[in-house]
Amino acid sequence: MNKKELVSAIADQCGATQAQAGEFMNAFCETVVGELKKDNNVAIPGFGQFIAKHRPAREMRNPATGKQMMSKAKKQLVSSNRLQVLKTSKTTRIHSHVSVSRYGLP
């Protein structure tokens, strides 16, 4: 599922227009990224968490020239997905750390 399909699905479930669902999706993404830039983690129980992990500068080799160089220090997004999809012979069940029955899933 890509962003356009997700926005469409959110609009259908909420009874909103695709423009409103798109605004919601953009606001969600901007909020998560804004919190990660402030070094705050974002945890959504039953869904997962987003963590900004600091990667220090390191020495590396330029593959084109073979010269040694330093990479820049950066922050990397690490997402921890708590949903696990287990496929059985007849059905697909979604197991999570929370009760999935409240979401209407098998």
C-alpha positions, 0 to 999 in steps of 0.5 A: 500500500502506498501513501495514495492508497492509504489516504483513500482507505482513511477517507473511506473509513472516516467518511472524510474527503481524500483532501481531508485524509491527505491533510491528516496524513501530512500532519501526522508525518510532520508531527512525528518528524518534528518530535524526532528532530527534538530527540523525542521518541514517538510510541503508539501502543499496539502499532509501534514506535519511531526512534531517532538514533544518532549515528556518529561520523565514521571513516569510510572509503569512497568506492569511486576513487578509493580514497579514505574520507569521513562520513557526516554524523546523522540521525537515522529513523528506526521504527519498531513494528510490534505487529507480526503477521503469521500465515497459517495454512488457511488464514492469516492472523495478526498478533500484537502486544495488544488485543486485536479483537478491539480492531475487528481483526481475526 
